[in-house]
Amino acid sequence: MEQIQNQINELQKRMNEKDNQINELQKRMDEKDKQIKELQQNLFNIIQNNYNNNIDNYNNNQNTKPEKEKKAENFLESFLNENQNEKENEKLISIEEIINLINQFPKNEKIQENGCFILEKISTKNEEIQKLKGIEIAKYQGILFILKAINNFPNNQIIQEKSISILANIAFDSQNQIEIKEMKGIEPIIKSIINFPNNRDIQFQGIRCLNNLALNNENQIEIRELKGIKPIINAMNNFSKDINIQSESCDSLFNISHNEKNKNKIKELNGIEPIIQSMINFPNDEYIQNSGCKVLTNISINDENKIQIKELNGIEPIIQSMINFPNNRDIQFNGCEALINISINKENKIQIRELNGIEPIIQSMINFPNDEDIQNSGCKVLSNISINDENKIQIKELNGIEPIIQSMINFPNNRDIQFNGCEALTNISINKENKIQIKELNGIEPIIKSMINFPNDKDIQNSGCKVLSNISINDENKIQIRELNGIEPIIQSMINFPNDRDIQFNGCEALTNLSFNKENRIKIEELNGIEIIIINLTKSVFYTQEIYYNICKALSNFSLDEENKIKIRELDGISQIRNAMNSWYENEEIQKFGLKTVYNLSTDKDNAYYLKNINGIEPVIKAMINFSNNEQIQEKAFEALFNFSKNSMNLDKILELNGIEMIIKAMINFSKNQNIQNQGCGFLSIISNDKFKKIKILELNGIEMIIKAMINFPTNKNIQNQGFKVLMNILDNKEIKSTIKKINGIEAIIQSMINFTKNYNIQNKGLEILSILSNDNEIKNAIKELNGIEVIIQAMINFSTNENIQNKGFEILSNISNDNEIKIQIGEINGIETIIKAIINFPTNQNIQIKAFESLSNLIDNKENKNKIIQLNRIEIIIKTMNNFPNSELIQKFGCLILYHISLNKENKMEIRRSKGNECIKQALKRFPKNQEIQNFGKKTLKNI
């Protein structure tokens, strides 16, 4: 180990020495650069002095050297002879000689004119030769002398045109671009364009020269400062039909507009319109179309320019250009680039669609599938325009989703394509049908791969989370995202960027949507996704409504699973839900999902207790108060309170917070909402056991709402059951009978029994309530009018072997059967048969026997009923029951009364004697000597038989 460490130290020492050597070398290079610049400046000064001396010598010797000057003029003229071969001419004279002649005779207009003419001709070749000639001209200081010629002869249009043409040719070279600026050569070029607005050649060469010079960033600034943009625009307006001027102008404005201030200047000088007009005037010229698209791309970065391009109808020629030249790669690329900037504006998105501009964008991507730049631009512009809903639909209809996906598949390592592809799919996938098509086109996998391939790219991670969030709303997509291992990169993204608000928000939203699928919830839990959501998103830096909305929504899903209920509590997720509901008590969505989560969590006994301890009931009640007219929130709050109310301590807390008022108020406000009524009835059934709570329910018209719920939802078994339970609990209140009658309570009870004839609980509770209420004459009449007698008898028939039903049925019959109309009705609906059957089925149940006998005693004074009892031939059952309960004063009393009425019929006298009824009556008379009714009816019966 020590040897290795020594080697490392030695290696480090050598590296430090190398670094020192590099630094020293850099220092020397800097010094050399400084020396070179000083030499260049000295050389320039020398040339300038020589030039000035030449002018002085020319002035001094103008009269003494006419022959030399004349010879120079003749020489240049002979060179310009059109009959001479161009290649031969170049052999006869060199660039250096021409420049020397221009230098020697700076004031000789003819020499300057012809010299410039020759240099322009030599330098106007193909681009490669132009560059070489330009370097050579610059080498012999030709730039300086050409600029002097422009300045010395401002009115000579030939010198102006040829000089500027030379500068345009040599300005292809980047070094020459710098030298022309440093020699203050841009200003005379601009002046020449301004001074000769009608000279087509000067306009063309001047703009061409500025075009080349503007390839240099500093020159772009200089052109603006020297007011060189305006003459270019003027030339476009003045020569609108000149294809070459239009072409060079568009190109020069493209180069100039790389500068931000220049973009604004072009707009200020009304330069956008001639660019658009140029594209309109020359629709078949590929070069102008391409240049127009390029310059519009640059200037449309400015927001105001976007608007003006639309107002000047500039979007249409861009689209038309792409349609006309589908195979021109540059036009397709620059067209897309222009539309990218333009489409940021809302109205422009619409106009692009209205001008059928979406199709050529898609076609461009299809035609150039292997061109990374076009694919990227296509994705980006589709991303922009797909924010508009109608555009989303049209992109799908034009099969535009597929090339985006294909682009991402073809260029998995191109960061920009992956980002813009995700962004485009994010917008497009908001549309329901598009979500499905993305899946069908296998678009989910490249999104997931993009996140995997660029784990440290914040933008791609955020876009990936967003698009997966959108498409995961679709149920089938939820499954496929899991099957393609798409849950892991979402969670990993949230882990890698814990402090990025957007990633946390969109990641959580994606996991929330995915968690509607149970298997996804399991997978997310396995990957510690719940922990990430709670811990990452509950940082103080993310304490915003949007973030907490997502937390509430996510946990409302995860809390559906039993194992997660405990985990959420352990991760302090319950406290976070409470905090969210308390902090944003006016946010409807937070309250809605917060309540849903509280409801799910509170099904766990420990969670319900924990919620009470951290004051988790308060936000539930508060939500009901703040959103008293919001049906969904009331519904969720009811569900949560119902769970809480199962614990007596929680119940007291709910009441302390005026929970009863809010529950009844919600039942009043949403009387047609079955869930609210169901939960409300359930809650009131729990609290109605308490004496003081009963009073509260009555004071708040809670009984009225119970009855109304039973009437509105007659087929809801739970509402009927809970409603009956509440009514049973409060029947000991003195005022309740009249209240129930007033609010159609009897009708609700009877209708419920009709709807659930086979439901024991409803029949049992219904009979019990009616048995208590039927002592009241008005209620007795209501039962009769509402066909309640038939319902009671039917219940006794359906549950003929159930003691409770029979007992309660007889309670009612005994109460109401003394009414003549009711007597008739009972007889007509098999009531007597039902009573007899109960006597037979429960021979040892004294209470049933008493009530049955009492009912028969009430009914038997009706002739038809008496005949029916006789026809049923059940006299022996009466006597047998009296013998079974010899010590029951009531059975003996009612028995004697029944036998008396039967004995009035001649045929029955013998049956009574045969069944030893006379002995039974004698025993009753003996046992109950003080009971006048037994004595009276017993003796009368014995006398009759």
Secondary structure, DSSP 8 states (H G I E B T S, - for coil): -HHHHHHHHHHHHHHHHHHHHHHHHHHHHHHHHHHHHHHHHHHHHHHHHHHHHHHHHHHHSTTT-HHHHHHHHHHHHHHT-TTS-HHHHHHH--HHHHHHHHHH-TT-HHHHHHHHHHHHHHH-S-HHHHHHHHHHHHHTTHHHHHHHHHHH-TT-HHHHHHHHHHHHHHTTSHHHHHHHHHTT-HHHHHHHHHH-TT-HHHHHHHHHHHHHHTTSHHHHHHHHHTT-HHHHHHHHHHTTT-HHHHHHHHHHHHHHTTSHHHHHHHHHTT-HHHHHHHHHH-TT-HHHHHHHHHHHHHHTTSHHHHHHHHHTT-HHHHHHHHHH-TT-HHHHHHHHHHHHHHTTSHHHHHHHHHTT-HHHHHHHHHH-TT-HHHHHHHHHHHHHHTTSHHHHHHHHHTT-HHHHHHHHHH-TT-HHHHHHHHHHHHHHTTSHHHHHHHHHTT-HHHHHHHHHH-TT-HHHHHHHHHHHHHHTTSHHHHHHHHHTT-HHHHHHHHHH-TT-HHHHHHHHHHHHHHTTSHHHHHHHHHTTHHHHHHHHHTSGGG-SHHHHHHHHHHHHHHTTSHHHHHHHHHTTHHHHHHHHHHHTTT-HHHHHHHHHHHHHHHTSHHHHHHHHHTT-SHHHHHHHHHTTT-HHHHHHHHHHHHHHTTSHHHHHHHHHTTHHHHHHHHHHHTTT-HHHHHHHHHHHHHHTTSHHHHHHHHHTTHHHHHHHHHHH-TT-HHHHHHHHHHHHHHTTSTTHHHHHHHTTHHHHHHHHHHHTTT-HHHHHHHHHHHHHHTTSHHHHHHHHHTTHHHHHHHHHHHTTT-HHHHHHHHHHHHHHTTSHHHHHHHHHTTHHHHHHHHHHH-TT-HHHHHHHHHHHHHHTTSHHHHHHHHHTT-HHHHHHHHHH-TT-HHHHHHHHHHHHHHHTSHHHHHHHHHTTHHHHHHHHHHH-TT-HHHHHHHHHHHHH-
